[in-house]
Structures are given as C-alpha cells and as structure tokens.
Amino acid sequence: MAFCLTLSEKSKFKKALRNGEINISELFKMDESADRRDVLAKYVGKENAVQVNALLESKFFLKDVLAGVKRWIKKVSVEGSQLRKDLISRLADMKVFQGEKFYQDLATIKLKMQPTEEQAKTVIGLAKDIVILKAKADKDGVFANKSDEVAYGLTKVALKKYLGDMKLAAKRILFKEQPIQKILSMIGELPGIFKSSLTSLDNSFFGRQGIKTLYSNPKIWVKRFMESWRNIGKQIMAKGKWYTSGDDAVMDMIEAYIYSRPNAVNGKYEAGGYGLDVDSEEAYPSFAPEKIPLLGRLFKASAVAYNGGALLFRSDLADKFITLAEAQGVDTLNKNEAKYLGQAISSLTGRGSYGKYEILTKEANVLVFSVKFAKSNIDTLIAPIKYGAKKIGLGSFENKGEEFASKKSAEATLKIIGSIALLLFIAKMLDPDSVDEDPRSTNSGKIKIFGHWTDISGGLASYLSTALRLVPTMHNGKWGFWMKSSTGKWTSLTSGKYGVQTALDIFENFLEGKLAPLAGLVRDIWSGKNFQGQRVTIKNATSSLITPISIQNFNQLKDDPNSSSILVSTILDALGFSVSTYRKRKNK
C-alpha cells in the first residue's frame, strides 16, 4: 500500500536520524513491531508509522531475523548443547541464511526431526513471511489492509499444513520395508476410522456439543449454524475430481480467518488456549473415510461443518470473554490468568480439559466415544457449585482470571438450565404428555415430538438423571435409590428382587453407553446381544462400526411403530438432537 510523508514529516524524520534521536540499531533490538511503531509515530504520525516500520523491516529484515532466531534457538534448544553453541556462533555472519545447512539445523531443533535442505528453507521462509505480514498489524492486532490480514492468515495455514505433511511423511511406514509394523499401524488406526465413519453425514455439532452456546449465547449460535450450511455446500462443490473429497479451501479459509483475528495476532488466543490449536475434534480422529469415492466428499463436508463450527464458536466466545475480562482487570496476556478463560470456553463448546491427565485422552478415545465431551458436561453441571463454594470461603481463587471464568461458567450453566426449563414448560403447556419433569426419569430433558422423545439438553440431562439415581431420594414418601422408566414405571434400585436393576447396574449401563464403536462391539459380543436385543452377527456388527449413526437411526425410525413423522425425527437427530427410538425385537 503506497503512502507519502509530508515535507514537514520528512524533514522531522531526517533530522531525527541525523542527530541520533532515531537509532536504527536500537529499533531492531526491540522485540515487538508495536514498540518500533511507537517510536516512529513521534516523527511521522501514527498512521505513517505502520508503513515506515513495515518498510524498515522489509529492508533490514535479516538483522531482525538474526536477533529473533538467536532468542528462538536459546528457547527451544538444550542449554550447553554443542548444536546450540554452533548455531549461535554462526549467527555472527550475516550470510548465514544463505547456508542451507543452517536452515536444516535450525528446523531440526524446532521440529524434533531431520528435514531436508529444501524443507528447512521452506519452513524458515514461511516463518519469515509471517513475521513481515504480522508487522503490518497494529499493537491491538488489527490490520490496516484487508489483503494483508488474509495473506497473514493463509500463510499461517500454509506453514501449519506444510509442517503437518512433513511429520506425516516422516512417520509413514512402507509395507515393503516394514510389513509387520505397517500391519500393526493399520490395525491401530481402525478405532479412529470407525468413530469418524459413525459421526459423519450429519451436522450434529450444533445440537449436541454446541447446544450450550445456543442457550448461553444464542446470537453466536444462530450466526455460525447458518454459516455451517454454506460451508457444507462449498465443500460439496469444492475443486477436485468429482469422485474425490475435494480440496481444503473451505477449512483453510476458516482457520485463516481465526489466525488473522485481532486476538490471535496480538497473542491473547495463545495465552488462553481456548481450544483453537486442535487439528480436529475428537469426533473425527481419522480422515481416512475421505478416500472413499463419492461418499468421501459428503464425509468431508460434515467434518468441515463440525470442526469449523467448533473453532468459530470458540473464537467468538473467546473475543467476548476477553473483552469482559479485561474490563474487570484480568490480564488476558498472562497465561496464568488467561488459561482459566480458555478452559471455560472449551467446556462450553464440548471440549473439557483433564489437566495433567490430558495426555491420556488420546488413548482413552479408543474406549470412550467422546471423553472430552463427557468432561465438558460434568464441568458445566458443577460450575455453579464450584463457584458458590469458593465465594463462601470453601477454597479460594488463584487469581482474577479464575474468578472471572468461574463466575461466567456458573452464569452460563444457569442460563442453560433456565432455557431448557422454559422450553420444557412451554411444551408441557401445549401437550401435557410431551414432557416428564421428574429428573430421575429416562425422559428427563426431553420433549416428545412426533412420537419420539427428543433430547434438547445435548446430553446434559442424562448425567443429571444418572447422578440422582445413584444417591438417596424420596418417592411416595419413601427414601431410596429410585428411577423412572420411559414408560413411567418407578423402580426401587435396592429392592433386591430378581431381575430388577440395581444402582450398580445403572452406573455400569451409563458407562457402557459411552463406549467407542470397537469397544461397544466387544461389549455386545460379551453380553450376547446388541442394543436392539439382537444376536450379534457379522452383518449387524459391521453396520455398527461403519454405518453413520444418522443412517442407523433412520433405519430404526422406519421400524418404530411410534413414528408419526420419520422426516422430522431424522432431521432433528441429524442436527444433534438425539431422538429415542423403539424397535421391535426380532427373537427366534
């Protein structure tokens, strides 16, 4: 973008250079572009300072890079190591960046792998482009030029993808060279492939993981829900041969948009985490189904809607929380304070944190369908209790960030519960038989729509109802462990009668219902029947592993005698509002 200094500004700028008021060497010792702009603004004005600084950085970039790279080497390498000493000593020569070996060594300590000379130069080159483009944003992370903003985001995406491709290539196992390892790796990928296959061909994030945002921040939900359909359409029509899944342009633009948002550029997203650095949500641990001809395009479209929706929800909520938190004195660039905001937002969007045990969640996903989603539901339900306990003196907040995040989480939970209660009340007024208000009931948190109990709580109600069945409550004046079935029958879980469920059965069934596809099949084989009460066969076992849940539910809806509108029930289920079905058991 062209700019022009006035005669007065030129004269003032030249004079400052001559008398030493502006010292180029000192400028490039500064860590941040914003600091340089502040100095230059005294002589050329605030708006021109952005352009002058960008020009200086582009002309003298190597000097700036040398200083930055030196700090980077010290940060990521082992203190006292020979490689570290060697790299820093070579920085004394300005021609070092023309040496391909330097690129390789530099990339090696950062990537923890040995790249080729060409790969190393590409990585450093993209990193340099990102630095130059970032310098064009002001201290708040706002770009003056929209094209620079887009270019910055896309360059960040390009670097991320290039690094990802490098690491995949480094881990690739060839059957000819290592046949046993290749077979084992393929077997190890099966649980992720099965899970991804089951969760595809729908737009369920918004009625399940995203339902908390609907009740607590409806404007954000509506905006991103409508946008998800545009993204699905774009991905279905994406460039590429018609029998392939199409290119990555849609998801690339979503990520680029998030990378170039002000709070991403100024470092506040990174400080808080906010769940914006994930490659994919836990519902899509594998993208192998993309390779299926024709169906791969539909799979990818649903994955884009799901993963893109989650990222956009979190970035929107992060911006809102950051603004409110700063108004209350929270330092959102301080990781110790901002991390609590990130945890709160991740939980509100279906990605709960396990803290120091986070490293185990990847392995746990082999057994549990959505281990992070489960934690997010628990976090949401207990948020008011945790906040209230600390407010009355049972514990204390570590800092302002934790207090703010705890308060906002508690408020969100109350909004969610209030919204669900209001919807249930309205449905009850319209049709008394469409709601079961007892929280111990199987139908708790659901509305009967066209003959089917439809969950409007995103699964939250099942956690609450299970918890209430496992503690003593009163029914008909008698204390005990009680549950109410979908047909309205009350059962004492400690009656001791033959064939009657116990509280332990309730707990075990709840856990079994959360099993991942492969673990669920093992459960069915051990019990001798599947969820529909059928004997496990190769046919229904294969279907339970690879047929998308939306299609499985449609098939059940067709056989359900209570269905009065299969179309509406199928649509609600595909949007994440789980629809309960009854299927006649075919026993010999």
VMD Tcl script that draws the C-alpha trace (Angstrom):
set ca {
  {0.00 0.00 0.00}
  {1.55 3.31 -1.12}
  {1.99 6.19 1.33}
  {3.53 9.65 1.26}
  {5.08 11.76 4.02}
  {4.50 15.50 4.06}
  {7.50 17.81 3.71}
  {7.28 18.61 7.40}
  {7.24 14.91 8.35}
  {10.16 14.13 6.02}
  {12.21 16.97 7.49}
  {11.43 15.93 11.05}
  {12.24 12.28 10.30}
  {15.59 13.06 8.58}
  {16.63 15.40 11.39}
  {15.89 12.70 13.99}
  {18.05 10.25 12.06}
  {20.95 12.70 11.77}
  {21.05 13.77 15.42}
  {20.56 10.22 16.72}
  {17.07 10.61 18.14}
  {16.13 7.64 15.94}
  {18.69 4.86 16.21}
  {18.16 2.09 13.65}
  {20.22 -0.38 15.68}
  {18.12 0.27 18.77}
  {14.94 -0.09 16.75}
  {15.86 -3.59 15.65}
  {16.82 -4.66 19.14}
  {13.16 -4.19 20.11}
  {11.20 -7.43 20.35}
  {7.89 -6.10 19.07}
  {6.92 -4.17 15.94}
  {4.49 -2.17 18.07}
  {7.40 -0.73 20.07}
  {9.13 0.43 16.89}
  {5.92 1.99 15.62}
  {5.52 3.95 18.86}
  {8.99 5.47 18.38}
  {8.42 6.31 14.71}
  {4.97 7.78 15.37}
  {6.58 10.72 17.20}
  {8.12 11.86 13.92}
  {5.87 10.64 11.09}
  {2.50 10.25 12.77}
  {0.64 7.12 13.93}
  {-0.75 6.07 10.54}
  {2.52 6.58 8.64}
  {4.46 4.79 11.40}
  {2.87 1.49 10.35}
  {4.07 1.91 6.74}
  {7.53 3.24 7.65}
  {8.10 0.38 10.08}
  {6.98 -2.20 7.52}
  {9.42 -0.71 5.01}
  {12.28 -0.75 7.53}
  {11.56 -4.36 8.46}
  {11.46 -5.46 4.85}
  {14.72 -3.64 4.01}
  {16.64 -4.68 7.11}
  {14.80 -7.91 7.80}
  {17.83 -10.16 8.09}
  {19.15 -8.17 11.03}
  {15.83 -8.50 12.79}
  {15.64 -12.18 11.98}
  {19.13 -12.82 13.34}
  {18.17 -11.36 16.71}
  {14.86 -13.22 16.75}
  {16.39 -16.51 15.70}
  {19.02 -16.19 18.41}
  {16.29 -15.86 21.05}
  {14.40 -18.74 19.44}
  {17.44 -21.06 19.49}
  {18.00 -20.35 23.18}
  {14.36 -21.08 23.91}
  {13.94 -24.38 22.06}
  {17.39 -25.98 22.35}
  {19.14 -27.66 25.26}
  {21.37 -25.28 27.22}
  {25.03 -26.12 26.79}
  {24.48 -28.46 23.84}
  {27.00 -28.38 21.02}
  {24.29 -27.81 18.40}
  {23.06 -24.76 20.30}
  {26.56 -23.28 20.59}
  {27.28 -23.94 16.94}
  {24.10 -22.31 15.68}
  {24.52 -19.18 17.81}
  {28.16 -18.76 16.78}
  {27.20 -18.92 13.11}
  {24.70 -16.08 13.59}
  {27.63 -13.64 13.70}
  {27.84 -13.94 9.92}
  {25.06 -12.12 8.03}
  {25.46 -14.61 5.17}
  {24.39 -17.45 7.39}
  {20.92 -17.51 5.83}
  {22.43 -18.40 2.51}
  {23.81 -21.60 4.03}
  {21.41 -24.48 3.56}
  {22.94 -26.46 6.44}
  {21.96 -23.69 8.86}
  {18.33 -23.98 7.76}
  {18.43 -27.70 8.36}
  {19.93 -27.42 11.84}
  {17.53 -24.66 12.81}
  {14.50 -26.64 11.65}
  {15.80 -29.78 13.31}
  {15.77 -28.39 16.85}
  {12.32 -26.87 16.34}
  {10.62 -29.79 14.60}
  {12.45 -32.53 16.50}
  {13.07 -34.29 13.19}
  {15.65 -34.11 10.41}
  {14.23 -32.17 7.44}
  {15.77 -31.95 4.01}
  {17.54 -28.78 2.96}
  {14.58 -27.76 0.83}
  {12.07 -28.44 3.61}
  {14.10 -26.42 6.12}
  {14.34 -23.43 3.77}
  {10.60 -23.60 3.09}
  {9.74 -23.65 6.81}
  {12.02 -20.72 7.63}
  {10.81 -18.86 4.54}
  {7.16 -19.17 5.56}
  {8.05 -18.14 9.11}
  {9.79 -15.03 7.78}
  {6.75 -14.16 5.66}
  {4.55 -14.45 8.73}
  {6.80 -12.05 10.67}
  {6.75 -9.48 7.85}
  {2.98 -9.66 7.47}
  {2.38 -9.54 11.22}
  {4.40 -6.32 11.40}
  {1.66 -4.66 9.33}
  {-0.86 -5.05 12.16}
  {-1.07 -2.52 14.97}
  {-0.43 -3.31 18.62}
  {-4.05 -4.49 19.04}
  {-3.65 -6.99 16.20}
  {-5.71 -5.05 13.66}
  {-4.53 -4.89 10.06}
  {-4.96 -1.63 8.16}
  {-5.22 -3.54 4.90}
  {-7.67 -6.42 4.44}
  {-5.42 -8.13 1.91}
  {-2.58 -8.22 4.46}
  {-4.93 -9.72 7.01}
  {-5.99 -12.51 4.64}
  {-2.41 -13.12 3.50}
  {-1.23 -13.40 7.10}
  {-3.91 -15.97 7.96}
  {-3.33 -18.05 4.84}
  {0.44 -18.04 5.37}
  {-0.07 -19.33 8.90}
  {-2.28 -22.08 7.49}
  {0.30 -22.90 4.81}
  {3.04 -23.29 7.43}
  {0.85 -25.45 9.65}
  {-0.08 -27.75 6.76}
  {3.48 -27.97 5.50}
  {4.76 -28.97 8.93}
  {1.93 -31.48 9.26}
  {2.74 -33.04 5.89}
  {6.42 -33.25 6.84}
  {5.68 -35.06 10.07}
  {3.26 -37.46 8.38}
  {5.84 -38.24 5.73}
  {8.47 -38.86 8.40}
  {6.16 -41.28 10.22}
  {5.00 -43.09 7.09}
  {5.69 -46.82 7.17}
  {6.16 -48.68 3.90}
  {4.83 -52.23 3.72}
  {7.80 -53.41 1.64}
  {10.29 -52.19 4.23}
  {8.42 -52.93 7.48}
  {5.45 -55.27 6.80}
  {4.70 -56.14 10.44}
  {4.87 -52.53 11.64}
  {2.66 -51.47 8.72}
  {0.00 -54.04 9.60}
  {0.09 -53.05 13.27}
  {-0.21 -49.36 12.40}
  {-3.22 -50.07 10.17}
  {-4.90 -52.01 12.99}
  {-4.15 -49.16 15.37}
  {-5.96 -46.71 13.06}
  {-9.18 -48.75 12.97}
  {-10.80 -47.33 16.16}
  {-10.40 -43.78 14.82}
  {-11.71 -44.75 11.37}
  {-14.80 -46.41 12.86}
  {-15.55 -43.41 15.08}
  {-15.17 -40.94 12.21}
  {-17.41 -43.06 9.99}
  {-20.18 -43.18 12.59}
  {-20.18 -39.44 13.28}
  {-20.26 -38.39 9.61}
  {-23.06 -37.42 7.21}
  {-24.81 -35.01 9.57}
  {-24.49 -31.55 11.12}
  {-24.79 -32.69 14.72}
  {-22.30 -30.39 16.46}
  {-24.87 -27.63 16.85}
  {-27.48 -29.74 18.65}
  {-25.01 -31.62 20.83}
  {-21.60 -30.10 21.65}
  {-22.80 -26.65 20.60}
  {-26.12 -26.71 22.44}
  {-24.67 -24.91 25.48}
  {-23.80 -21.96 23.25}
  {-27.37 -21.86 21.93}
  {-28.72 -21.38 25.45}
  {-25.98 -19.11 26.80}
  {-25.04 -17.09 23.67}
  {-27.85 -17.57 21.09}
  {-26.62 -14.87 18.66}
  {-23.31 -16.66 18.18}
  {-25.08 -19.99 17.75}
  {-27.52 -18.74 15.10}
  {-24.78 -16.99 13.11}
  {-22.46 -20.00 12.99}
  {-25.28 -22.51 12.47}
  {-26.42 -20.70 9.33}
  {-22.82 -20.40 8.18}
  {-22.28 -24.15 8.62}
  {-24.71 -24.89 5.80}
  {-22.85 -22.56 3.47}
  {-19.61 -24.34 4.37}
  {-21.19 -27.72 3.70}
  {-22.35 -26.52 0.31}
  {-18.93 -25.06 -0.53}
  {-17.17 -28.28 0.43}
  {-19.53 -30.43 -1.62}
  {-18.76 -28.19 -4.60}
  {-15.04 -27.91 -3.77}
  {-12.45 -28.15 -6.52}
  {-11.20 -31.61 -7.34}
  {-12.33 -34.61 -9.34}
  {-15.99 -35.41 -8.73}
  {-15.24 -38.79 -7.11}
  {-12.73 -37.28 -4.63}
  {-13.40 -35.41 -1.38}
  {-12.37 -32.03 -2.87}
  {-9.66 -29.59 -1.81}
  {-9.17 -27.97 1.61}
  {-10.07 -24.40 0.63}
  {-13.12 -24.15 2.92}
  {-11.36 -25.29 6.08}
  {-8.24 -23.32 5.15}
  {-10.27 -20.10 4.99}
  {-11.91 -20.82 8.36}
  {-8.54 -21.35 10.01}
  {-7.01 -18.35 8.21}
  {-9.89 -16.19 9.44}
  {-9.24 -17.27 13.03}
  {-5.46 -16.84 12.75}
  {-5.89 -13.28 11.49}
  {-8.41 -12.14 14.11}
  {-7.01 -9.37 16.34}
  {-6.82 -11.50 19.47}
  {-4.93 -14.17 17.55}
  {-2.42 -11.67 16.18}
  {-1.84 -9.90 19.49}
  {-1.22 -13.19 21.30}
  {-4.29 -13.38 23.52}
  {-5.63 -16.58 21.95}
  {-2.30 -18.27 22.52}
  {-2.15 -17.09 26.12}
  {-5.55 -18.58 26.99}
  {-5.52 -21.67 24.80}
  {-9.27 -21.60 24.04}
  {-9.10 -24.92 22.15}
  {-8.17 -23.18 18.89}
  {-4.98 -25.11 18.21}
  {-6.55 -28.53 17.60}
  {-6.28 -30.16 14.18}
  {-9.63 -31.92 14.56}
  {-12.32 -32.55 17.16}
  {-12.43 -35.91 18.95}
  {-15.46 -36.99 16.90}
  {-13.20 -37.01 13.81}
  {-9.94 -38.67 14.89}
  {-9.34 -40.01 11.36}
  {-9.86 -38.60 7.87}
  {-9.35 -41.93 6.12}
  {-13.04 -42.11 5.03}
  {-12.33 -39.10 2.77}
  {-10.70 -41.54 0.36}
  {-13.97 -43.39 -0.30}
  {-15.14 -42.47 -3.83}
  {-18.23 -40.21 -3.87}
  {-19.05 -40.70 -0.17}
  {-15.70 -39.15 0.76}
  {-16.95 -35.74 -0.36}
  {-20.02 -35.98 1.88}
  {-17.84 -37.17 4.76}
  {-15.50 -34.21 4.35}
  {-18.39 -31.74 4.17}
  {-19.77 -32.94 7.51}
  {-16.27 -32.89 9.04}
  {-15.77 -29.28 7.91}
  {-19.12 -28.26 9.41}
  {-18.24 -29.95 12.69}
  {-14.59 -28.89 13.08}
  {-15.14 -25.45 11.59}
  {-18.19 -24.81 13.74}
  {-16.29 -25.70 16.91}
  {-13.37 -23.39 16.08}
  {-15.65 -20.48 15.17}
  {-17.72 -20.90 18.34}
  {-14.59 -20.80 20.47}
  {-13.06 -17.80 18.75}
  {-16.33 -15.85 19.06}
  {-16.71 -16.74 22.73}
  {-13.02 -16.01 23.34}
  {-13.39 -12.48 21.96}
  {-16.43 -11.91 24.16}
  {-14.78 -13.27 27.30}
  {-11.54 -11.35 26.67}
  {-13.39 -8.04 26.38}
  {-15.43 -8.64 29.54}
  {-12.45 -9.98 31.49}
  {-10.22 -7.02 30.66}
  {-12.95 -4.66 31.82}
  {-12.71 -6.39 35.22}
  {-8.94 -6.16 35.45}
  {-7.93 -9.59 34.12}
  {-4.63 -9.66 32.24}
  {-5.59 -11.76 29.21}
  {-1.97 -11.89 28.02}
  {-0.91 -13.52 31.28}
  {-1.10 -17.28 30.75}
  {-1.73 -17.98 34.42}
  {-4.85 -15.83 34.32}
  {-5.99 -16.44 30.74}
  {-5.83 -20.24 30.93}
  {-8.99 -20.29 33.05}
  {-10.88 -18.40 30.34}
  {-9.67 -20.94 27.81}
  {-10.80 -23.87 29.96}
  {-14.24 -22.34 30.47}
  {-14.80 -21.77 26.76}
  {-13.53 -25.21 25.81}
  {-16.00 -26.79 28.24}
  {-18.87 -24.68 26.90}
  {-18.11 -25.98 23.40}
  {-17.79 -29.67 24.22}
  {-14.05 -29.98 24.87}
  {-13.42 -30.39 28.57}
  {-9.90 -30.41 29.97}
  {-8.32 -33.17 32.08}
  {-5.42 -31.02 33.24}
  {-2.27 -33.04 33.88}
  {-4.03 -36.17 32.60}
  {-4.74 -34.59 29.21}
  {-2.05 -36.74 27.61}
  {-4.14 -39.84 28.33}
  {-7.24 -38.67 26.46}
  {-5.97 -39.83 23.08}
  {-5.66 -43.39 24.33}
  {-8.96 -43.11 26.22}
  {-10.75 -42.24 22.97}
  {-10.20 -45.84 21.86}
  {-12.54 -46.91 24.68}
  {-14.79 -43.88 25.16}
  {-16.73 -42.27 22.32}
  {-16.26 -38.65 23.41}
  {-14.12 -38.43 26.52}
  {-13.66 -34.64 26.32}
  {-17.34 -34.04 25.65}
  {-18.17 -36.08 28.74}
  {-15.83 -33.95 30.84}
  {-17.33 -30.74 29.41}
  {-20.82 -31.81 30.51}
  {-19.60 -32.56 34.02}
  {-17.77 -29.20 34.14}
  {-20.94 -27.40 33.09}
  {-23.17 -29.08 35.69}
  {-20.84 -28.46 38.64}
  {-19.75 -24.93 37.63}
  {-22.26 -23.12 39.93}
  {-21.35 -25.42 42.83}
  {-17.61 -24.78 42.45}
  {-18.09 -21.03 42.12}
  {-20.51 -20.83 45.05}
  {-18.27 -22.88 47.32}
  {-15.28 -20.60 46.78}
  {-17.39 -17.46 47.18}
  {-18.48 -18.55 50.67}
  {-14.94 -19.35 51.72}
  {-14.58 -23.06 50.91}
  {-11.39 -22.55 48.96}
  {-10.03 -19.55 47.11}
  {-9.46 -18.34 43.58}
  {-5.89 -18.43 42.32}
  {-6.22 -15.09 40.52}
  {-8.67 -12.72 38.84}
  {-8.74 -14.90 35.74}
  {-10.00 -17.94 37.61}
  {-12.61 -15.92 39.50}
  {-13.92 -14.33 36.30}
  {-14.00 -17.63 34.38}
  {-15.70 -19.45 37.26}
  {-18.35 -16.76 37.51}
  {-19.05 -16.76 33.75}
  {-19.21 -20.58 33.71}
  {-21.71 -20.55 36.58}
  {-23.81 -17.91 34.82}
  {-23.74 -19.93 31.59}
  {-24.93 -23.05 33.42}
  {-27.82 -21.17 34.98}
  {-28.77 -19.78 31.56}
  {-28.64 -23.28 30.08}
  {-30.79 -24.80 32.82}
  {-33.22 -21.88 32.68}
  {-33.56 -22.11 28.89}
  {-34.15 -25.86 28.97}
  {-36.70 -25.45 31.77}
  {-38.53 -22.76 29.79}
  {-38.73 -24.95 26.68}
  {-39.99 -27.89 28.73}
  {-42.59 -25.64 30.39}
  {-43.87 -24.36 27.03}
  {-44.04 -27.91 25.65}
  {-45.89 -29.06 28.78}
  {-48.47 -26.32 28.33}
  {-49.01 -27.27 24.69}
  {-49.10 -31.02 25.36}
  {-49.04 -32.35 28.94}
  {-47.85 -35.76 27.74}
  {-44.85 -34.38 25.88}
  {-42.71 -33.72 28.98}
  {-41.67 -35.76 32.01}
  {-40.50 -33.23 34.57}
  {-39.01 -35.69 37.07}
  {-35.19 -35.52 36.73}
  {-34.85 -39.24 37.61}
  {-36.82 -40.24 34.54}
  {-35.30 -41.72 31.39}
  {-37.13 -38.97 29.52}
  {-35.67 -36.15 31.60}
  {-34.59 -33.17 29.48}
  {-36.56 -34.44 26.50}
  {-39.69 -33.40 24.60}
  {-41.92 -35.88 22.83}
  {-42.00 -34.74 19.21}
  {-43.93 -36.76 16.62}
  {-43.97 -39.80 18.86}
  {-40.31 -39.69 19.87}
  {-38.56 -38.39 22.96}
  {-36.07 -35.80 21.66}
  {-33.18 -34.60 23.82}
  {-32.92 -30.80 23.97}
  {-30.15 -30.78 26.59}
  {-27.24 -32.01 24.45}
  {-26.86 -35.00 26.77}
  {-26.63 -32.92 29.97}
  {-29.88 -34.35 31.37}
  {-28.59 -37.93 31.22}
  {-25.69 -37.02 33.53}
  {-28.04 -35.37 36.00}
  {-30.62 -38.18 35.95}
  {-27.92 -40.84 36.42}
  {-26.41 -38.93 39.33}
  {-29.81 -38.60 41.04}
  {-30.46 -42.33 40.67}
  {-27.20 -43.09 42.44}
  {-27.99 -41.05 45.57}
  {-30.89 -41.47 48.01}
  {-34.02 -39.52 47.00}
  {-37.66 -39.67 48.02}
  {-40.58 -41.19 46.09}
  {-44.08 -41.58 47.56}
  {-42.75 -40.69 50.97}
  {-40.05 -43.35 50.93}
  {-36.31 -42.75 50.74}
  {-34.25 -44.93 48.45}
  {-32.50 -45.20 45.10}
  {-35.22 -44.56 42.53}
  {-35.55 -44.43 38.78}
  {-38.42 -43.84 36.38}
  {-38.51 -45.70 33.06}
  {-39.55 -44.28 29.68}
  {-42.97 -45.87 30.19}
  {-43.47 -44.12 33.56}
  {-42.78 -47.14 35.78}
  {-40.97 -46.46 39.06}
  {-38.31 -48.90 40.25}
  {-36.53 -49.17 43.57}
  {-32.92 -49.91 42.71}
  {-32.29 -51.54 46.10}
  {-35.37 -53.78 46.25}
  {-33.25 -56.92 45.79}
  {-35.92 -58.53 43.61}
  {-34.81 -60.97 40.93}
  {-34.30 -59.35 37.52}
  {-34.70 -55.79 38.83}
  {-31.94 -53.31 38.06}
  {-29.70 -52.12 40.86}
  {-27.91 -48.80 41.33}
  {-24.72 -50.55 40.22}
  {-26.45 -51.66 37.00}
  {-27.44 -48.05 36.33}
  {-23.85 -46.88 36.75}
  {-22.45 -49.67 34.58}
  {-25.05 -49.10 31.85}
  {-24.25 -45.39 31.82}
  {-20.55 -46.11 31.31}
  {-21.22 -48.81 28.71}
  {-23.34 -46.37 26.74}
  {-20.33 -44.08 26.35}
  {-18.11 -46.73 24.77}
  {-16.41 -46.12 21.42}
  {-17.57 -48.24 18.43}
  {-14.97 -51.01 18.70}
  {-15.24 -51.24 22.48}
  {-19.03 -51.25 22.12}
  {-18.86 -54.22 19.77}
  {-16.77 -56.14 22.31}
  {-19.43 -55.31 24.93}
  {-22.17 -56.67 22.65}
  {-20.24 -59.87 21.94}
  {-19.64 -60.45 25.65}
  {-23.30 -59.80 26.53}
  {-24.56 -61.96 23.63}
  {-26.78 -59.24 22.12}
  {-26.65 -55.70 20.81}
  {-28.60 -52.64 21.90}
  {-31.67 -53.76 19.90}
  {-31.63 -57.12 21.68}
  {-30.46 -58.93 18.55}
  {-27.85 -61.62 18.42}
  {-24.53 -60.24 17.17}
  {-23.80 -61.23 13.56}
  {-21.15 -60.24 11.06}
  {-23.73 -58.12 9.23}
  {-25.04 -56.06 12.15}
  {-21.57 -55.88 13.73}
  {-20.11 -54.40 10.53}
  {-23.02 -51.99 10.30}
  {-22.47 -50.83 13.88}
  {-18.85 -49.98 13.05}
  {-19.06 -48.20 9.70}
  {-22.65 -47.06 9.07}
  {-23.12 -43.39 10.10}
  {-25.31 -43.01 13.18}
  {-27.70 -40.80 11.21}
  {-28.41 -43.67 8.81}
  {-28.66 -46.23 11.62}
  {-31.21 -44.05 13.40}
  {-33.20 -43.55 10.20}
  {-33.46 -47.31 9.80}
  {-34.68 -47.63 13.38}
  {-37.20 -44.83 12.90}
  {-38.70 -46.71 9.96}
  {-39.30 -49.75 12.17}
  {-40.59 -47.77 15.13}
  {-44.40 -48.04 15.44}
  {-44.46 -44.72 17.35}
  {-43.10 -42.73 14.38}
  {-45.58 -40.19 13.09}
  {-43.07 -38.15 11.07}
  {-39.91 -40.01 10.12}
  {-38.64 -36.98 8.17}
  {-38.82 -34.51 11.07}
  {-37.35 -37.01 13.54}
  {-34.49 -37.80 11.14}
  {-33.70 -34.10 10.65}
  {-33.69 -33.43 14.41}
  {-31.43 -36.40 15.01}
  {-29.02 -35.32 12.24}
  {-28.78 -31.89 13.89}
  {-27.65 -33.45 17.16}
  {-30.98 -33.52 19.00}
  {-30.89 -37.22 19.87}
  {-34.15 -38.97 19.12}
  {-35.08 -42.06 21.14}
  {-36.45 -44.95 19.13}
  {-38.23 -48.18 19.91}
  {-37.64 -51.14 17.69}
  {-39.50 -54.42 17.84}
  {-37.13 -57.14 18.85}
  {-36.93 -59.99 16.39}
  {-36.44 -63.04 18.56}
  {-36.48 -66.58 17.24}
}
mol new
graphics top color blue
foreach p $ca { graphics top sphere $p radius 0.5 }
foreach p [lrange $ca 0 end-1] q [lrange $ca 1 end] { graphics top cylinder $p $q radius 0.2 }
display resetview
